[in-house]
């Protein structure tokens, strides 16, 4: 006896397809759930089963050996029309199953128990079920276990769906940010062409360089992960390629970083601060094409804090500018350092400039 379509079949299928799980590869998370259900219930077969329009498809199975079967022989297509949990102690005593070749064959499936896989809106998309070749009855603990494991299947599906939606949103935000920054950079470039004074052209050029730097930092941050936590070593390593690309031939940029997880917000502030230092060193520290080196070092300390040291071997700060004062770039660095929760130390000398600070990674337990 073939089951009737679900009363909310269109909505139910739309919900099923929204998980984008049909015909995907096997995954250990779901296989483990099926295997655990079989072991706890003492059955040879357990299945994570999704009911499509004309087939039932198994995201995970143990003891069955196939990934899908026709809907005409599906026990679960009947079960999704019932309550949250269905137990059939002997399928040949159930009028819906007596003519089912899966049940009356040799060997036939004589026992079934399953819990619905339901969306938050209450739509059934499938079941987590166990089957046996002999009639039997589950204990209350086994029934509760099936219900709990079914909720875990749905939790896994919901998590994967949320991660996909988050990825799409990040891609859209990334696209909009890049377009906005490109438009702003183009506008500043045009304004610079029509500026009448060298001072105005220089100021607009500086603004344009800052905009392009922010755009590049945004791209590097997105590449690194764009999630709540990223590996600072990977992120800073990506920035080195950018620094090397815009540094003149006479200046080398060296970057070294321990591996540590920091928040995306911290990464944005850290990357902007380092970029400010590198940009200012390139502009001011090596006049007349003199050779030099800029080095960036991030070291994970014993207490979990990260110590950052930015140094160049250029001409140092101009006369009259001490460690507590400086130009716009240094002021920006101080603000960004404060955002990271650190105190900026400036060490000027005739043979270069060193700034350093330390900060505590957010959202990460220190050791």
N, C-alpha and C positions, 0 to 999 in steps of 0.2 A: 504494500500500500504506500503510494507516494504522498508525501506531505503537501498540504496546501501552502501557497505562498504566505509569508507573514503579513498580517493586516497593514503594517507600515513598511512594506517591502521596499518601496522607492527610497524612503528615508533611511531604512536600515542599510541598504546597499551603498547609499551615498556616504553614510558614516563609516562603513567598512573600507571603502575605497580611499577615504581621507587619511587612513593610516599608512597607505602605500606599502603594504606588507605582502600582498599576494605575489607569489612567484619569486620571492626573494630567497637568498641562500639560507641554509641552516645556520643558527646562531646558538652558541653554548648556553646563553642565558635561558633560552626557551627549552633547549634540549635537557638541561638540568632539571627544569620544572617537571617535564614529562617523566623523566626517569625517577625523580623523587616520588611523584604520584604513584607510579607503578610499584615501587618498592614498599611504600607505606601501606598501600591497599592490597599488596600481594597478588597483583594481576599481571598477566604476561604482556598486556597492551596498555599504553596510555598515549593520548593524543592531544595536542593543542590544535583545535580544529576551527577553521573559518568557513562559513557558509556563503558561497558566492551564488550568482543567479542560477547556474546550471551545474555546479559541482561543489564538493566540499574539498578544501585544500588544507593540508597539514603543515603548519609552521614548524611543528616538532612532533615526532612520533618515536615510540619505542615498541618493538615487537610486531610492527605491521609491515614495514618494508616498502611502502609506496608513499608518494607525496600527495596524491589526490584520488578520489573515486567519484563516480557519477552521483548526482543528487538523488536519482531514483532509488538507490539502495542506501541512502544516508539515514542512519538512526537520528543523528543530531538535527537534521532538518525538521523532525518532529519535536525534538526537545526544545528548540528555540521558540516554539509556540506555547510552551508551558512556563511554570514558575522557575525560580532561581536554581533549583536543584531537582534532578530527576534520577530515580533509581529504579531500574527494571530488573527484578531478581531472576526472572526467567523470560527471555524474549519470546519463546514459543507459546507463552501464556498471555502475550499481549497482542491484541487483534491487529495492531499496526505493523507487527513484525513477523507474523506467522508465515507470510508469503515472501519475506525478504530473503533472497538467496544467500546473503551474508550470514543469516541466522539459521536457516534450515539446511545449509550445506554440511559437508563433512570435512573438517570439523566446522561447526557453526558457532557464531558468537551468541552465547546463551545468557550472558550477564552484561549489563550496562549501568554505569553511574556517571553523571556529569553535572557540572555547574556551568551556568551561563557566563559567557564573556559579554558584559554589558557596558555600554557607554554611560557617561554621566547623565545623559538624557533618557536612560533606561532602554536603549535599543540593543537587542541581542545581535552580535555579529558572529558568534560561534560558541564553542564550548571547550572546557578542559574536561576530558572524560577518561575513564578507565574501562577496560573490557576484559571478559574472560570467556573461556570455552565451556565453562561449567556454571550452572546456576549457583548463586551464592547471595550473601547479604553483608553489607558493610557495617562496621561499628560506628557509633556516633563520632568517635575521634577521627575515623577515616573520612566520614562525611564532612566534618569541619575542616579537615586538612584540604580536601578538594576545593571547598569554597574559598579558603584562604589563598591557595595557589592560583585559583582563577583570578582573584583580585590582583595577585602579583603579575600575572600575564598582562592584564589591562594596564597596570602601572608601567610596565615596560613599554607597551605600545604607546601610551600617552607621553612618556618621556621622549621617545624617539620622534613623535609627532611635534612636540614642543621644540626640540632641538632643530628640526628641519625648518619650522617657522622662524625660529631665531636666526638661523643662517640666512634665510631669504630677507629678513628685516635688515640684518647687518649689511648684506649686499646692496640693498636699496639705499640705506643711509650712506654707505661708502660712495655709491654713484653720485648721490646728491651733493655730498661734501666736496668731492673732487670737481664736479661741474661748477659749483659755487666759487671755489678757490681759483679755478682756471679763469672764470669770468672776471673775478676781482683782479687777478694778476694782469689780464689783458687790458683792463680799464686803467690800471696804474701805469702800464707801459705806454699806452696812448697819451695819457696826461703828461708823462715825462717827455715825449717827443715835442709837445707844444709848449713846454715850460720855457720861459725867457731867460732865467738865470741859472748859472751853474749850481748854485746852492740848492735851488728847488729841484733840479734834475738829480743831484746827488741824494737829496732826501727821499725822492720818489724811488730812486734805484734801490736805496736801502729798504724801503717799505716792500718793494717788489721781491727783493731777495728773501725777506722775512716770510712773505706769503708763500713763496715757492718752497721755502724750508718747512713751513707748517704742512704744506701739501705732501711733501716727501715723507715727513714724519708720520703723518696720518696713514700713508700707504704702507710704511714699514710696520707700524703698529698693527694695521689690519692683517698684513702678511704673517706677523708673528703669531697671532691667535685671534685677537679681537674678542676674547672671552673674558670672564671675570679675573682670571689669573694667567700670567704668561711667564715664560722663562726669560729672565733678564739677559742671560748670556746669549740666547738666540736673537733676542731683540736688538741688543747692542751690536752683535755681529752683523746683522743686516744693515744697521746704520753705518758701519765702517765702509761698506761698499759705496754708500751715498757720499760720505765724507771724502773718500779717495777720488770719487768722480769729479767733485768741484774744487778740490785743492789744486793749486798751481803746481807745476813740475818741480819747483824748488822746495816744496813742503810735503813731508810724509806724515801720515796719520796712523798711529798704532793704537789698537784697542785690545784690552784684555779684561775678561770678566769671569768670575765664578758663577756657577749655576745657582739660581735662587728664584723662587716664585714671588712675583709682586703683582699688585692690582693693575688693571689697565689704566686707571686714573694716575697712579704713580708713574707708570711707564711713559704716559704722555708728558707729564711734567719733567721727568728725568731726561727724556729724549730732547725736549725743547731746551732745557738747561745746557746739556752737552753741546747741542747745536749752536747755541749762543756763544759758548766758549770757543768752539772750533772756528765759527765765522769771524769772531772778533780777532782771534789769533792770526787767521789768514790775512785779515785786512790790515792789522796794525803791527804785528810782532816781527814781520820779516820784510822790512822796506828794502827797496833797491834790488829785489830778487835774491837776497841772501838765502842760503839753504837753511833749513831748520826742521824740527820735528815737533809734532803735537802728540801727546799720549793721553789716553783715557784708561783708567784702571778702576774696576769694581771688585771689591774683595768682601767675601762673606766672613764676618767675625764670629768669635766663639759664642757670643750672646744672641746671634741671629741677625744682628743689624748688618747693613751693607755700608761699607765705607767707599766713597767715590773720590777719586783724585784726578783732576784735569790739569795738565801741565804743558807748557811750551818752553823752548829754549831760545826765545826771541829777545827783543830789546827791552822787555819789561814794560811796566806802566810809565807814562810820561812823568816828568818831574812835577812835583807839587801834588800829585795824586797818591794818597796813601791807601792803606788797606781798608779804611772805612769810607772811602769815597770812590767814585769812578763814573764812567759814562753810562749811557742808556743800557748797553749790553750787560754791564755789571749789575745795574739796578734790577734788570729783568732776572738775572741769575739769582739775586738775593730773594726776590719775590717767589720764584719757583722753588728755591731751597726751603723757604718758609712753608710753602704748600706741602712739601714732602715731610715737614716736621723736623727739619735739620737746621743747624746754624752754619752759615757759610764762613769759612776761614779763607782769607786772601793773603797770600805770601808773595809780595813783589820782590824782585831782585834785579840787579843790572843784567843778569844772564837769563832772564825769563820770568814767567809768572806761573804760580801754582794756586789753584783753589781746591778746597776739599770740604767735605761734609759727610755725615753719616745719617742714615734714616732707618726706620723700622718698617719692614714689609707689612702692609695691611692685609688682614684676613689670613695670615699665616702664623702658626704657632712658632714662637722662638725656641731655640734649644740652648 
